[in-house]
Amino acid sequence: MAANRSVLVLPGDGIGPEVMAQVQRVINWFDDKGSVRFDVTEDLAGGACYDTHGVSIRDETMEIAMNTDAVLFGAVGGPKWDDVPREHRPEAGLLRLRKDLDLFANLRPAIVLDAMVGASTLKAEVVQGLDILILRELTSGVYFGQPKGEQTLDDGTVRVVDTQAYTEEEIVRVLRVGFELARKRKNKVHCAEKSNVMETGVFWRQISARVAKEEFPDVEFQHILADNCAMQLIRDPHQFDVIVTDNLFGDILSDEAAMMTGSLGMLPSASLGNPDPVTGKRYAMYEPVHGSAPDIAGEGKANPLAMLLSFAMMLRYSFDLGDDADRVETVVQNVLNEGYRTGDIMQDGCHLVSTEEMGTKLIAELDRTAD
């Protein structure tokens, strides 16, 4: 048996602990079956950490994150912490994890399972069988560029500035991740930018064309303007496989793609760094797309499936356990095919279950398929 995989679990706030508890049950199932073993360390992050320690994430926790194989993250935030100083807000802990681990590549899959076709607001024939991946550059661009903020001009006019800036290496490294992922999928990459009006868009277009030609000639590659990409996602999403884009457009396009699937409660994500040149280890964090949903926290209504599918992404991308990732994803689909739903994805003729009951169904299905 391979060495144990180390995982830092940060449940966070709101529904984070509830959905993470169901994933812990699945982790325990794998431990019991002996196919793969995990060394799990659990710690506080976000508002829960602020309430206990006065910061949104501790230095000690960051040290663990730097020395673990992967981070599994729940959700942070809520109105309880609206008046906390910005540097200690729950979200600051999440941003520090992304920054200090240099998690520059954000993977947002948009997959429509057969059982969930009716949950989408789009026509069934548009979303049936949809499986695309949006790769968003996560640590640069307009959200981080300088100068930023309010300026007063010589004539007294107030102007607010956000700066979009990218280096060549920041673009190249996320493109390489996109092409490598495409090779394991349908072998097609679109690079979405605004090269018609933005200098950074021209830069993205030039660099992506060079990387495609020189490093990945076997992968089908196309440029697409980001606004046209948004339109084409609604018109004919099946034309896409992997979409690579910058931080701003990735934020928008991934949310658009997410809603095509019918529910944020079903969507996982992964944030990856570069592999270490010596050990090959790649910093990685996995988290559901949904937020902390404080309005339903503690009520047993939360959907744990996005958290579980994030765990499946961890198995696939951090531990190269593709068969086990497939098993988890198949179990999710089977339980949905049997008609079990939490409130956020409830449909006519289905069975409403609580967070814990959904976890129990998942474990039972794991047992059944293991026999």
C-alpha positions in Angstrom: 0.0 0.0 0.0 1.2 3.5 -0.8 2.2 5.9 2.0 -0.6 7.7 3.7 -1.8 10.9 2.0 -1.8 14.0 4.3 -4.8 16.3 4.1 -5.4 19.5 6.0 -9.2 19.9 6.5 -10.5 23.4 7.1 -14.3 23.2 7.5 -14.7 27.0 8.0 -18.1 28.7 8.7 -21.8 28.4 8.0 -22.6 25.1 6.3 -18.9 24.3 5.9 -18.6 22.0 8.9 -21.9 20.2 7.9 -20.8 19.4 4.4 -17.3 18.6 5.5 -18.6 16.1 8.0 -20.1 14.0 5.2 -16.8 14.0 3.3 -15.1 12.9 6.5 -17.4 9.9 6.5 -16.2 9.1 2.9 -12.6 9.5 3.9 -13.2 7.1 6.8 -14.8 4.7 4.4 -11.6 4.7 2.2 -9.5 4.2 5.4 -11.6 1.2 6.5 -11.6 -0.4 3.0 -7.8 -0.1 2.9 -7.5 1.1 -0.7 -6.0 4.4 0.3 -5.3 5.9 3.7 -5.3 9.5 4.8 -3.6 11.4 7.6 -6.1 14.1 8.3 -5.4 17.3 10.3 -8.4 19.5 11.1 -8.0 23.2 12.0 -9.9 26.5 12.1 -10.2 29.1 9.3 -12.4 32.1 8.6 -14.8 33.5 11.1 -14.5 30.4 13.4 -10.8 31.1 13.6 -11.3 34.8 14.3 -13.7 34.0 17.1 -11.1 31.8 18.8 -7.8 33.3 17.9 -8.5 36.9 16.6 -7.3 36.1 13.1 -8.9 34.4 10.1 -6.1 31.9 9.8 -3.1 31.3 12.1 0.6 31.1 11.1 0.6 27.6 12.5 -2.2 26.5 10.2 -0.3 28.0 7.2 2.7 26.0 8.2 0.7 22.8 8.1 -0.8 23.8 4.8 2.7 24.3 3.4 3.7 20.8 4.5 0.7 18.8 3.6 -0.3 17.0 0.4 -3.5 18.9 -0.1 -6.0 21.2 1.6 -9.7 20.5 1.7 -11.6 23.7 2.4 -15.3 24.2 3.3 -16.6 27.8 3.2 -16.0 31.0 5.1 -17.9 34.2 6.0 -21.2 35.5 7.1 -22.9 38.6 8.4 -21.6 37.9 11.9 -18.2 39.2 10.8 -19.2 42.1 8.7 -17.7 44.6 11.0 -14.4 42.8 11.5 -11.3 44.7 10.3 -10.6 43.9 6.6 -7.3 42.1 7.3 -9.1 39.7 9.7 -12.3 39.2 7.7 -13.0 35.4 7.2 -12.3 35.8 3.5 -8.8 37.1 4.3 -7.8 33.6 5.5 -8.9 32.1 2.1 -7.0 34.7 0.2 -3.9 34.1 2.3 -4.0 30.4 1.5 -4.2 31.1 -2.2 -1.5 33.7 -2.1 1.1 32.0 0.1 0.6 28.6 -1.6 0.7 30.5 -5.0 -2.5 28.7 -6.2 -2.6 30.4 -9.6 -4.7 27.9 -11.5 -8.4 27.7 -10.5 -10.2 24.7 -12.1 -14.0 25.1 -12.3 -15.7 22.2 -14.0 -19.3 22.6 -15.3 -20.8 19.1 -15.6 -24.4 18.3 -16.1 -25.2 14.8 -14.8 -28.2 13.0 -16.5 -30.2 13.2 -13.3 -29.8 17.0 -13.1 -30.7 18.0 -16.7 -34.1 19.2 -15.6 -32.5 21.5 -13.0 -30.9 23.8 -15.6 -32.8 26.8 -16.8 -31.5 26.0 -20.3 -33.1 23.5 -22.7 -32.3 19.9 -22.1 -30.7 19.5 -25.6 -28.4 22.4 -24.8 -26.9 21.0 -21.6 -27.4 17.2 -21.9 -24.0 15.6 -21.2 -22.2 18.9 -20.7 -18.7 18.5 -19.4 -16.4 21.6 -19.7 -13.6 23.0 -17.6 -12.9 26.7 -17.1 -9.4 27.4 -16.0 -9.1 30.8 -14.3 -5.8 32.5 -13.5 -6.3 33.2 -9.8 -3.4 35.3 -8.4 -2.8 38.2 -10.7 -4.8 40.5 -13.1 -7.1 43.3 -12.2 -7.8 42.1 -8.7 -4.2 42.4 -7.7 -2.7 45.0 -10.1 -1.2 48.3 -8.9 -1.9 51.2 -8.8 -5.3 50.6 -7.3 -7.7 52.9 -5.4 -9.0 56.4 -5.3 -7.0 59.4 -6.7 -7.6 63.1 -6.6 -6.4 64.9 -9.7 -4.8 68.4 -9.8 -8.2 69.9 -10.7 -9.9 68.2 -7.7 -11.6 65.5 -9.8 -11.8 62.2 -8.0 -10.8 59.2 -10.1 -10.8 55.5 -9.1 -8.3 53.1 -10.7 -8.0 49.4 -11.0 -5.0 48.1 -13.0 -5.0 45.0 -15.2 -1.4 43.6 -15.3 0.2 40.3 -16.3 3.7 39.0 -16.7 4.6 36.5 -19.4 5.3 33.8 -16.8 2.0 34.3 -15.1 0.2 33.6 -18.4 2.5 30.8 -19.6 2.1 28.7 -16.4 -1.7 28.7 -16.4 -1.8 28.0 -20.1 0.5 24.9 -19.6 -1.9 23.6 -17.0 -4.8 24.1 -19.4 -3.1 22.2 -22.2 -2.0 19.4 -19.9 -5.6 19.0 -18.7 -7.0 19.1 -22.2 -4.7 16.2 -23.2 -6.6 14.1 -20.6 -10.0 15.2 -21.8 -11.1 16.1 -25.3 -7.8 17.7 -26.4 -9.2 21.1 -27.1 -8.3 24.5 -25.6 -9.9 27.9 -26.1 -8.1 31.0 -24.8 -10.6 33.7 -23.9 -9.4 37.3 -23.9 -10.3 40.8 -25.2 -7.4 41.3 -27.7 -9.6 43.7 -29.7 -9.6 46.4 -27.0 -7.1 45.5 -24.2 -3.3 45.5 -24.3 -3.3 42.6 -21.8 -5.7 40.8 -24.2 -3.2 41.2 -27.1 -0.5 39.8 -24.7 -2.6 36.8 -23.8 -3.3 36.1 -27.5 0.3 36.3 -28.5 1.6 34.1 -25.7 -1.1 31.5 -25.9 -0.5 31.1 -29.7 3.2 30.6 -29.1 2.7 28.1 -26.3 0.2 26.2 -28.4 2.5 26.0 -31.4 5.8 25.3 -29.7 4.7 23.1 -26.7 1.4 21.6 -27.5 1.0 21.1 -31.3 -1.1 18.0 -30.7 -3.9 20.0 -28.9 -6.6 21.7 -30.9 -6.4 25.4 -30.0 -8.6 28.5 -30.7 -8.7 32.1 -29.6 -12.1 33.5 -28.6 -13.1 37.0 -27.4 -14.3 36.8 -23.9 -17.7 38.4 -24.6 -18.3 36.1 -27.5 -17.3 33.2 -25.2 -20.0 34.2 -22.8 -22.6 34.2 -25.6 -21.4 30.9 -27.0 -21.6 29.2 -23.6 -25.3 29.8 -23.7 -25.8 29.1 -27.4 -23.7 26.0 -27.8 -21.6 25.0 -24.8 -20.7 21.6 -26.2 -18.2 23.3 -28.6 -15.9 23.8 -25.6 -13.6 21.5 -23.6 -11.1 23.6 -21.7 -11.4 27.4 -21.5 -8.3 29.3 -20.2 -8.7 32.9 -19.3 -7.6 35.7 -16.9 -8.8 36.4 -13.4 -11.6 38.8 -14.2 -13.1 37.0 -17.2 -12.6 33.7 -15.4 -14.6 35.0 -12.5 -17.5 35.9 -14.8 -17.4 33.0 -17.2 -17.1 30.3 -14.5 -20.2 31.7 -12.7 -22.1 31.7 -15.9 -21.1 28.1 -16.6 -21.9 27.1 -13.1 -25.5 28.3 -13.4 -26.0 26.3 -16.6 -25.7 23.2 -14.4 -28.7 24.1 -12.3 -27.2 24.5 -8.8 -24.1 25.9 -7.1 -24.6 23.1 -4.6 -23.3 20.6 -7.1 -20.1 22.3 -8.2 -16.6 21.6 -7.0 -13.4 23.5 -7.7 -9.6 23.1 -7.4 -6.9 25.6 -7.1 -3.4 24.4 -8.1 0.2 25.7 -7.9 3.3 24.7 -9.9 4.9 21.3 -9.1 8.1 21.5 -7.1 11.0 21.0 -9.5 12.7 18.5 -7.1 9.8 16.6 -5.4 7.1 17.1 -8.0 4.7 18.0 -5.3 2.1 20.6 -6.3 0.4 22.8 -3.7 -3.4 22.3 -4.1 -6.6 23.3 -2.4 -10.1 21.9 -3.1 -13.3 23.6 -2.2 -17.0 23.7 -3.3 -18.1 26.7 -5.3 -21.0 27.5 -3.0 -20.5 29.9 -0.1 -21.1 29.5 3.6 -24.9 29.9 3.3 -25.4 31.2 6.9 -29.2 31.4 6.4 -29.4 27.6 6.5 -26.4 26.7 8.7 -27.2 24.1 11.3 -30.5 23.2 9.8 -29.4 20.0 8.0 -30.4 21.5 4.6 -27.0 21.9 3.0 -26.1 19.9 -0.1 -22.8 18.0 0.6 -22.3 16.9 -3.0 -20.1 19.8 -4.2 -17.8 19.2 -1.2 -17.7 15.5 -2.0 -16.9 16.2 -5.7 -14.2 18.5 -4.6 -12.7 15.6 -2.6 -13.0 13.5 -5.9 -10.9 16.2 -7.6 -8.4 15.9 -4.8 -8.1 12.2 -5.4 -7.6 12.8 -9.1 -5.3 15.8 -9.3 -3.2 15.6 -6.0 -3.0 11.8 -5.6 -3.4 10.5 -9.1 -6.1 8.1 -7.9 -8.3 8.3 -11.0 -10.1 5.1 -10.3 -11.1 6.2 -6.8 -12.1 9.6 -8.1 -14.3 7.9 -10.7 -15.8 5.8 -8.0 -16.8 8.8 -5.9 -18.3 10.6 -9.0 -20.2 7.5 -10.0 -21.6 7.1 -6.5 -22.9 10.7 -6.6 -24.6 10.1 -9.9 -26.1 6.8 -8.7 -27.6 8.4 -5.6 -29.1 11.2 -7.8 -30.4 8.7 -10.2 -32.2 7.0 -7.3 -34.1 10.3 -6.8 -32.5 11.6 -3.6 -32.2 15.3 -3.3 -31.4 18.0 -0.8 -33.7 21.1 -0.9 -31.5 23.2 -3.3 -31.9 20.6 -6.1 -35.3 19.2 -5.2 -37.4 18.1 -8.2 -40.9 16.7 -8.6 -41.1 13.0 -7.8 -37.8 13.0 -5.9 -37.1 12.2 -2.2 -36.1 15.1 0.0 -33.2 14.2 2.4 -31.1 16.1 4.9 -27.4 16.7 4.7 -26.7 13.7 6.9 -29.2 11.5 5.1 -27.5 12.3 1.8 -24.2 11.3 3.4 -25.7 8.0 4.5 -27.0 7.3 1.0 -23.5 8.0 -0.4 -21.9 5.6 2.1 -24.4 2.9 1.3 -23.8 3.2 -2.4 -20.0 3.0 -1.8 -20.6 -0.2 0.1 -22.9 -1.6 -2.6 -20.5 -0.8 -5.5 -17.5 -2.2 -3.5 -19.1 -5.6 -3.1 
